Amino acid sequence: MTYLIRDAVTADLPGIRDIYNDAVLNTTAIWNEQPVDLANRQAWFDARQAQRYPILVAVDAAAGDDVLGYASFGDWRPFEGFRHTVEHSVYIRSDQRGNGLGPKLMAALIERARACDKHVLVAAIESGNAASIRLHERLGFTLNGQMPQVGVKFGRWLDLTFMQLILNPGAPPRSTE
């Protein structure tokens, strides 16, 4: 299968919502416990657009616009001093996991972060998600810390692993002026 990675459009939101809700209901990748509706994903989409942050989707290039996965990033912390750092998310439809979409979406997202003049990309990963941790290591992310029992889902405590990728090592910070 040949994948096309492109910017998401409003018509992609039902597919994005379905992938998100599957992760909510069946995985520890998202620590929310309630599925969301289309209005929620529209508000998320609009907020990303207002910030000029990308939402990328992966589709089957031959079969059309069925969303197979998506990736985005947003502000890491709401304080001006963190303006050069973003936290990303990448989710793959359950029947497409293991087909190489994650690395493709991540590579495209890393390039978009550089194009947005970001300096650090942060990953916050449930510590038991070994596949995601390995993927990030292969992409050059480094392990920066683990926080035991900071979340709960499915009746058990969850640990959080932080990883980061410095996008422009050695670059000086830009002025806000």
N, C-alpha and C positions, 0 to 999 in steps of 0.2 A: 504494500500500500504506500502511496506517495502522499505525504502530508503537506498541507499548506498552512503556514502560520501567518495570520493577518490581524489587523486591528478589529476588535469586536464592534459590532453595530447593534442597535436596539433589537433587531430581529434575532440576535443570538441569546438574548436574555432568558427565554424559556429553557434552553439547553444549559446555560450557565447555572440557572436556578436548580435544575434537576441534578446536576453534578454536585453542587453545593449541598443540597438536601440529602443526597445519598451519603456524602461524607459526614454530615451531621448525624444521620440515623445509624450509620454502620461502621464508623471509624473513629479513631481518636485524633485524626488530623485537624479537625475543627472541634473546639471545646464547647461550642454552643450545643444545646440539647433540643432546641425546637426548630423545626423546618421553617423556612421563610417563604413569603409569597412573592409574586412578580413585582409588586410595588416596592418591596424591600430591595430587590436587585436593581430596580430602576433607580432608586435613590442612591444606591452604591455606585452605579454606573455614572449617574449625573455628578456625584461628588468627585469621582476620579477624573471625569472630563473637565470639571471646573478647575481642578488642580493641574491639569495637563499631564496627568499620569496615564500610562498605557494600560489597557486591558487587551491582552492578546488571546486569540483563540486558535486552536488547531482543528482543522477540518480535513476530511479525505478529499484530496485534490480532484479525484475522478468522480466522486459520488455526490458532490454538492456541499451544502452548508451545514450539515449535521455537526454540532459541536462535540468534539471528542475530548477536549481538555481546554483549560484556560489558565492564564497567569496574569498577575498584576503586582503592583507595589503601591504603597502609600506611606505617609509620614510615619516615622518610627515613634517619635515623641512629639507632643504639641508645643515644644518650646523652640524659640528661634535658634538657640545654640545647636540644635540637632538638625537644622535645615538641610544639611548635606548627606543625611543618612535616611534610608528608606528600608522598610520591612516588606518582604515579598511573600506571595502565596502562589502555589501552583497546584492544580487539581486535575486529575485525569479520570475520565469516565471509567467506571469499574470494569467494563468489558474490554477496555483498551490499555489497562495497566500492564506494564512489562513489555510493551511494544516500542519503547524508545521515544515516546512523546515527551516525557518529563525532561530529559536532557535537551531536546530541541526547543521546547518552550523556555527553559531556563536560559539557554544560550542567547535566544532572541531578547529575553527580558534583561539580561546583563548588558547587552548592547544598548538597549533603550535607556537603562539607568545611566550609562556613560554618556549617551546623547543628551540626557537631561542634566548633565553636569553634576551628577551625584558622586559622592566619594566612597560611601560604604553601603553595602547591601547586607541586611541582617536577616537571618533565618531563625525562627523560633519553632523547634520541632519536638513533638512528643518523643521522649527519650527511647521508647520502645520501637520507634519507626526506623529500624536499621536500614531499610532500603533508601529512605530519604536522606539519612545521614551519609550513607555511602555516595549517593548521587552528589550531594553538596561537596563532599571531599574530592570527588573526581573533577568537579568544576573549580577547585582551588579554594573553597571555603575552609576556614580554620575553626576549630572548636574553641570556644571562649568561656564556656561555663555551663554548669548544670544546676538546676534548682529542683531539689526533691520535693515532691508532694505539694506543688503549688496549684494544681488543678484537680478536678474530680469529674469523672464521667463513667457511666455504666457501673456505678457503685464502687469504684476503686479510685485511689489516689493516682494522679499522673505527675510524672517528672517532666521538666522542660529543659531541652538542650538548646543553647545559643551557639550559633555559628555566624561567621561574617566573611565577606569578601571585600577587600579594599580594592576599589575599582581603578584608582589612579595613585598607586604608591608614590610617595614623595611629593605629590602636588601640594602647593601651598593653598590654604583656605582662600576662597574668594571674598572680597569685600562686600558688605551689604550696601554700600553707597552706589 
